[in-house]
């Protein structure tokens, strides 16, 4: 492996400059190279740390532009296409012929766009709780599922907390503490069974952080009519109880991408790598071993 990929064991922080823009990344593990792109946009990578996979893969945890130690974009143009461009530049910087990309949530958008724009640098994509568009339809479906969650938990203070947080998230001021607090109150709906999982989530919850850029512009995006163009191996992962990027959208990806594989985690919501760690790791390593 090139020196810039570091060595197995301790997480190593690195950076590069792309067109004058600083991109930070962190490397751990050994084996085939896989970029790990977090969601958000703006959520820091630490929540997506995958120590079990580091035993089998060289994981390159990306701090996307506008996130963490990476630079903000002065023009606020954080399009999915731009995220994919920076991810491709990082792959080339690493000195490997091809790499896998595991993208969670919004990172899954980036994986799909990269497969369309630069398939020549990809060994495959792993779209983890992702979908092929970003627009009002996403929020409408998620709102419906939040309402269903509340109906399934009548009188539950956690459900009431979730509904209040979901309905109150519009128009939040650009204040990091307020946004993190709102996200924390929403967490129960992101899990299949939050109360049963919470005791082992304490340290993980503390890893959740975000970067706000007041200049960030809205970025509508839709590649549903282009899924048939994706030619690299594709694995679609989704939690059965995911309310924000759920099974409906995962099956749309699976039906649209030729030869893609789909794994549904029955005991997970949006964070199968936390809720079903072993099954998640097995799905990823099995896919990568085949390609």
N, C-alpha and C positions, 0 to 999 in steps of 0.2 A: 504494500500500500504506500502511496505517496506520504511524505512526512506531514503534509498539511492535514492529513486525517488523524494524526496523533497515534496513540496506542490504546490497547484495551485497558479497561480498568477505570480510573478516575476520569470524570468529565473534564474535557479540555475546552476552554473558551478561545475562540479565534474570530477574526474579522477579515473582510475584504472591502474594497471600494469598487463600486460599479457606477460608471459615469459620474464620479464624484460623490456618490451616495454610499454611506457606510452601512454594511450589512454584517451583523453579528451572528455567529453560529457556535454550536457546541458539539463536540464529538465524543462518543463513548462506544465501547464494544469492539467487536472484531467480526469479520465475515463480510458477506455482500453488503454493498453500500445502499442505505435507504435514508433519504431525507424525510424528516418529520416536520410537517407544517401545521401549526396550531390554528384554532378557529378564531372567532371574533367577528370582524377583524379587530385587532388591538389587544387580544388576550395573550399574555405571556406564555412561553412554551412550557413552564415548569409543571403545569397541571397534566401535561401529556408525556411526562417522563415515563419510559418503558423499560425498567431495569431487567425484566425477564427476557425481553427481546435483545437487550445488549449482550446477552450470553451467546447469541447466535448471529447477530448482525452488527455492522458498523452503522450506528445511528447518528445522523447529522441533524441536530435539533436547530431549526431555523428560527431566528428572531426576525420576522418579516418587517419590511419597511413600515415605519410608523409604530413600532412596537419595541418596548424594552430598550436595549442598547443600540438598536439600529436607528438610522436617521429618520426624521420626519421629512415628508415631501412638501416643499414650500407652496406648491400649487394645489395641494390637497387632492390630487388626482390619484386615488387609490383604486383604480379599476382592477378587475380580476386579471385582465390581460397584463397589466403592469406587474402584479404579484407573480404571475407565471414567468414573465421576462426575467425578473430578479432570481427566481428559483432556477431557471435554466442557466443563468450566468454563474450561479453558485456551483451547479453540477460541473460545468466546464472548468471552473477554478479548482475543483477538487482533483482534477487530473485523472478521472476515471472515464472509461469509454461510455458507459451507461450506468444509471442508478435507478433504483426504485424511488417512488415518492408516496409516502403515506400522509394523506391530508385529512384532518378532522374538521367536520362542519364546514366553515368557510374555507378551510384548507382543502377540503374535498373539491370545492369549486376550482381552486387553483390547480389541483391535480388534473381535472378534466380539461381545463384550458391549456395546460402544458402539453397534454397528450395530443391536443389539436394543433398547437403551434410548433412544438419541437419534439415530435416522437422519436427522432433520431438519437436523442440523448437519454431516452427512457428505457429501462428494462421492463417496467410495468408500473401501474398505478394501483394504489389501495385507497379507495374512496370510503372513508369511515364516517358514517352519518352525514353524508353530503347529498347534494341534489344538483340538477342541471340548470337551475335558474335562481335568480334573486329578485324578488319583486313583491307587490302587494298580495299575490296569491299565497305566498309563504306565510305572511302574517295572518291572513284570514284563516288558513287551515290551523295554524298554531293556536289562534284565539278560540276556535271551535273546540280543540282538544283540551285547552285549559278549562273551558266551561264543563266539558265532560268529566274532567278530573275532579272538579268541585262537586258535581252531582254524585260521583262515586264515593265521596268523602263528606257527607252532610254533617255539618256541625264541627268538623275537624279544624282546630285552630291553624294547623299547617296549611290546609287547603284555603282557608280564608286569607291567610298571609300571602299565598301564591297569587290569588285572584287580585288582591289589592296591589301587589307589586307589579303584576302584568298590566293592569289597567292604569297604573300610575307611572309607567316607565317613559311615556311620551313627554317630550319637553323638559327632561331632566337637564339642569344646568351643567355646564362643562366642569364638573367637580368630581374628581376621582373617588373621593370617599363616598359621595352619594351614589355613584354608579356601582361601586363595590357592595355597598349596603343593599341596594336593590337586587343585585345579582344573588347575594346571599339569601335574601328572602324568597327568591324564585327557585332556589336549588331543589326543593322537594319534588317539583314536577319534572325535573330532569332525570329522576331515578325511577326504577321499577318499584322499589320499596324503600323509600328514604329512611323511615324510622328503623327498619331492620338493618340498614347499612351504616347508619350514622356513626356508631361507635368506632368503626374503622376508617371513617372519613375525616377525623379531626385534623390530622397532619396534612392530608391531601387538601382540605379546604383552605388551610393556611397558605398553600402554594399558589392560590388563585390571585392573579394580579393583572392589571391592564394599563394601557397607555391611551390617553385621550389626545386627539389632535383636533382642536377647534376648527381647523381649516379643512377637515375631511369632508369631501363632497359625496353626495349620494351616488351609488354605483349600481344601477340596474344592469342585469346581465341575464342572458338566456341562450343556452346552446342545445335546447331540447331537439331542435331540428337538425343538429349536427352530430348527434351521438353515433350514428352509423359510420361516421368518418374515423372514429377512434380505432386504431389498428394495434395498439400495444396491449399486452395482457392486462386485464382489469379485474380486480377483486372488489366487490361491493360488500361492505359491512354495515349492519344496522341493528340497533336494539329494538326489540319488539315494542317496547313502551316509549320509544322516543317521540316526544310531542313536537319537536321543532324541525327535525329533518328525518321524518319517520319512514316506516316500511313502504308506504304508498310511493314515496319518491325514490326509494331504493329500488323497488321493482320497476319503476319507470326507467331507471338507469340500466338495470339488468336486461330489460326487454330491448333497449335501444342500442346497447354496445355489443357488437358481435363477439361471441365467444366468452363473454364475461361470466364470472362466478359470483354467486350471492350467498352470504352467510347471515342468517338472522339469529340474534342472541335472545333466547326466550326470557331470560331473567335480567334484562338490562333496559335502561332508557338510553340517554345520550352519552353515557360514559362506560361502555362495555369493558374498556381496559381496566376500569376500577371494579366494576360489578362482577364481571366474569373473566378475571385476569388470565387464567389458564386457557380457557376456550379461545379467548381473543389471541393470545400468543400462538396457540396451535394453528389457528386459521391463517395468520400472517406467515409463519415460518413454513407451513405446508405449501402455500401459494408461491413463496419466493423460491423454495427448493425445486419447484417444477419449472421455473423459468430462469 
